[in-house]
Amino acid sequence: MACFGVTHHIPTAKLRLDFFKMLGKSVNSGGYLVVTFWQFDIKKSYKIREFEKLLGKNDFILGWDNKPNLFRYCHLYDDKEKSQIDKLLNKSGLFLAEEFLDIGNDGAGSHYFIWRKN
């Protein structure tokens, strides 16, 4: 099962944990789960007063497609949160097989995680 370009759009810690619990239950024995965590440049985020009180830790508002007044919510996973997700998936029988970073010249990219279910 692959999950690319999705996780950074899931708001709230509870919804993110619920999402990963569901993923863990959905992988069959011997199967793989591949997930990316987008590593975006927070310096490109916007401060929008109407949204600031709704944002949690590591939550940001980014532009979309270089269009003025078009924004999107994004969450930046830190190492602690990724470790929590790994431990949560371990409870579902998934164990980390590999991880790697793919960062472009602009400093943005993705952190890839590959888990295998015994």
LOFI-787248 format. One record per residue: z negated, y negated, x of N, C-alpha, C in turn. Coordinates in pm, whole numbers, padded with zeros to 5 digits, always signed. Atoms other than C-alpha are relative to their C-alpha. Example, Ala and Ser with C-alpha at 12.3 -4.5 7.8 and 13.67 -1.06 7.14 Angstrom:
<recs>
+00000+00119+00089-00780+00450+01230+00000-00120+00090/+00006+00119-00082-00714+00106+01367-00073-00109-00077/
</recs>
This chain:
<recs>
+00000+00115+00085+00000+00000+00000+00000-00123+00091/-00008+00122-00080+00091-00343+00137-00036-00121-00086/+00042+00123+00068-00057-00679+00044+00023-00116+00097/-00038+00110-00087+00122-00967+00218+00009-00129-00081/-00016+00132+00061+00095-01336+00132-00074-00018-00131/+00072+00005+00127-00159-01285-00147-00144-00045+00017/+00146+00013-00006-00518-01285-00027-00048-00145+00011/+00046+00138-00017-00535-01655+00065+00007-00082-00128/-00007+00071+00129-00465-01752-00298-00108+00044-00099/+00104-00051+00090-00767-01568-00445-00123-00090+00010/+00116+00090-00004-01039-01819-00540-00131+00075-00017/+00139-00045+00005-01413-01749-00511-00025+00130+00075/+00040-00117-00079-01591-01498-00292-00010+00125-00088/+00014-00116+00089-01667-01272-00591+00136+00059-00035/-00133-00051+00034-01301-01245-00696+00066+00067+00121/-00058-00061-00121-01199-01174-00337-00061+00138+00025/+00065-00130-00021-01456-00894-00303+00044+00100-00107/-00047-00087+00107-01356-00750-00643+00142+00049+00027/-00138-00034-00033-00991-00757-00533+00004+00109+00107/-00002-00099-00107-01064-00565-00214-00063+00132-00043/+00055-00125+00055-01282-00312-00400+00108+00075-00076/-00108-00061+00077-00988-00249-00633+00106+00060+00093/-00096-00054-00096-00752-00208-00337-00053+00130+00062/+00060-00119-00062-00991+00039-00174+00006+00122-00089/-00004-00111+00096-01001+00252-00488+00143+00045-00028/-00139-00030+00035-00621+00242-00525+00075+00080+00107/-00067-00072-00108-00534+00403-00191-00038+00148-00005/+00024-00144+00002-00494+00780-00196-00042+00051+00138/+00039-00064-00126-00637+01012+00068+00122+00018+00089/-00110-00007-00094-00419+01000+00379+00091-00122-00003/-00083+00120+00016-00270+00669+00265-00048-00115+00086/+00028+00120-00080-00265+00329+00431-00009-00122-00090/+00007+00133+00060-00359-00022+00326+00028-00099+00110/-00036+00103-00097-00191-00307+00513-00017-00135-00068/+00033+00131+00058-00322-00658+00448+00020-00107+00106/-00010+00115-00090-00238-00994+00599-00095-00110-00047/+00081+00119+00024-00470-01292+00624+00071-00116+00069/-00075+00113-00056-00276-01615+00671-00093-00089+00081/+00074+00089-00089-00403-01826+00962+00074-00134+00003/-00071+00128+00011-00289-02173+00858-00075-00111+00072/+00054+00116-00070-00349-02510+01022-00075-00088-00101/+00079+00077+00097-00636-02678+00834+00021-00150+00016/-00029+00143-00017-00530-03013+00979+00109-00047-00095/-00105+00035+00095-00244-03001+00730-00050+00004-00145/+00056-00004+00135-00481-02981+00432-00020-00141-00053/+00018+00128+00069-00534-03260+00179-00142-00011-00052/+00128+00030+00065-00853-03423+00059+00034-00062-00135/-00028+00049+00134-00813-03460-00316-00131+00001-00076/+00134+00017+00058-01126-03593-00481-00022+00092-00121/+00016-00081+00122-01066-03409-00811-00026+00147+00030/+00015-00141-00034-01061-03073-00632-00118+00029+00091/+00100-00025-00105-01326-03118-00363-00125+00069-00051/+00122-00062+00050-01622-03023-00583+00023+00145-00044/-00033-00136+00041-01440-02702-00685+00020+00094+00119/-00031-00079-00118-01371-02586-00330-00125+00055+00066/+00110-00062-00072-01598-02347-00147+00026-00004+00150/-00015-00007-00145-01641-02273+00221+00138+00059+00035/-00132-00044-00048-01303-02234+00396+00109-00004-00107/-00101+00022+00102-01114-02339+00080+00069-00133+00027/-00078+00119-00031-00834-02593+00123+00110-00020-00103/-00118+00034+00078-00560-02770-00067+00111-00034+00098/-00114+00022-00088-00224-02753+00109+00119-00047-00083/-00123+00039+00066+00110-02904+00027+00088+00121-00023/-00093-00109+00028+00398-02696-00099+00143-00049+00020/-00143+00022-00017+00757-02701+00026+00035-00145+00034/-00021+00140-00039+00723-03055+00169+00032-00092-00116/-00024+00083+00118+00730-03197-00183-00125-00083-00029/+00117+00085+00030+00507-03495-00265-00062+00041-00133/+00077-00030+00121+00238-03430-00523+00013+00144-00048/-00005-00142+00034+00291-03053-00516-00095+00072+00095/+00108-00055-00081-00018-02867-00396-00031+00144-00039/+00044-00136+00027-00164-02518-00372-00137+00023+00064/+00131-00041-00051-00506-02364-00319+00020+00109+00105/-00004-00105-00102-00556-02159-00001-00140+00020+00058/+00127-00036-00063-00856-01979+00145+00028+00051+00141/-00013-00044-00140-00892-01932+00520-00115+00096+00030/+00101-00103-00030-01075-01608+00603-00049-00016+00143/+00054+00003-00136-01309-01634+00899-00034+00143+00043/+00028-00134-00054-01410-01341+01122-00113+00070-00075/+00112-00060+00072-01735-01287+00933+00047+00058-00134/-00049-00048+00130-01556-01255+00600+00092+00122+00016/-00087-00116-00025-01294-01019+00745-00084+00123+00035/+00091-00110-00033-01577-00804+00885-00066+00055-00127/+00058-00043+00127-01740-00794+00539+00100+00084-00080/-00105-00072+00071-01410-00680+00389+00019+00138+00062/-00014-00128-00069-01378-00408+00652-00113+00094-00041/+00116-00083+00039-01729-00280+00571+00011+00045-00145/-00018-00034+00141-01653-00290+00199+00104+00111-00015/-00105-00102+00007-01333-00088+00249-00046+00132+00061/+00057-00122-00058-01523+00160+00469-00072+00082-00107/+00071-00069+00108-01731+00243+00160+00095+00075-00092/-00102-00069+00080-01407+00345-00013+00074+00106+00081/-00063-00101-00084-01317+00578+00275+00114-00051+00085/-00105+00060-00083-01077+00335+00446-00060-00043+00133/+00049+00036-00132-01116+00290+00820+00110-00070+00078/-00095+00084-00072-00949+00032+01040+00073+00081+00107/-00083-00072-00097-00661+00190+01231+00056-00096+00104/-00057+00098-00093-00517-00126+01385-00010-00139-00060/-00008+00141+00041-00523-00504+01371+00071-00078+00109/-00068+00085-00099-00313-00770+01538+00031-00135-00060/-00037+00136+00039-00226-01138+01527+00147-00023+00026/-00138+00043-00017+00124-01273+01480+00002-00150-00025/+00010+00145+00009+00104-01645+01554+00127-00063+00056/-00123+00067-00042+00412-01867+01576-00026-00120+00089/+00009+00118-00087+00483-02170+01792-00076-00115-00064/+00069+00108+00070+00336-02398+01525-00149+00026-00015/+00143-00032+00006-00004-02227+01554-00040+00074-00126/+00029-00074+00124+00018-02067+01210+00058+00140+00012/-00048-00137+00000+00070-01702+01142-00090+00086-00084/+00080-00092+00080-00103-01396+01008-00078+00095+00089/+00083-00101-00061-00378-01158+01105+00021+00126-00084/-00033-00125+00069-00268-00805+01012-00111+00103+00020/+00096-00109-00004-00511-00526+00927+00064+00122-00062/-00052-00127+00052-00410-00162+00878-00116+00097-00009/+00105-00098+00024-00663+00073+00723+00063+00132-00043/-00043-00133+00043-00622+00448+00670-00114+00067-00074/+00101-00072+00079-00801+00652+00408+00000+00146+00039/+00013-00141-00038-00932+00990+00521+00021+00092-00119/
</recs>
